[in-house]
Amino acid sequence: MWFRKKKDYSKVRIYDPDNRSLSEIPAEELAPGMIRVEVEGIEGEVWADVSRLRKSDYRHPPFTEEIRDYLREIRQKLDEVYPLSLEEWEDDFRRDQNPEREIAIWLFIAERYAEQVNGRSLNPVQKMDVFRILVSCSNNPKENVLSVTHLEALPREEAQRIVDRFFYKPGGE
């Protein structure tokens, strides 16, 4: 007996930052580089191509040394795949609507990244795949992650294990 994978016919809203317009596409057509975003003045979930987004103005004053310590931790763990200076990390977080939440997400990404690469002999391209998967996990529902992540070196099975680990909840489902 043959079984077919059930297609996802749900629709997602796509935001075009150039025209400030919305359109809809089937969720299964989300492409690499598409992320969920919050757009001021638009309610609900929308998706956008990350390469077409612009930085917002500063929303928060410079951070305390205590918060900068968290940024140093993120930077230290992700520097080989996302080499930003401490000032660049702070600059981006100061523009976020909710920097505490975003810093917590990036701390989680950094922890999962270290967990996936430390003690393994991965090449730089494989490490970049791990990073892209984790960032995609932070911006997407589990079922969409691999459809919006371009893999260059990791096998899909390993990528799925990384996704599963990111979304694993001890004592949960």
Buried (B, 14 or more C-beta within 10 A) or exposed (E): EEEEEEEBEEEBBBBEEEEEEBEEBEBEEBEBBBBBBEBEEEEEEBBBBBEEEEEEEEEBEEBEEEBBEBBEBBBEBBEEBBEBEEEEBBBBBBBBEEBEEBBEBBBBBBBBBBBBBEEEEBEEEBBBBBBBBBBBBBBBEEEBBBBBBEBEBBEEEBBBBBBEBBEEEEEEE
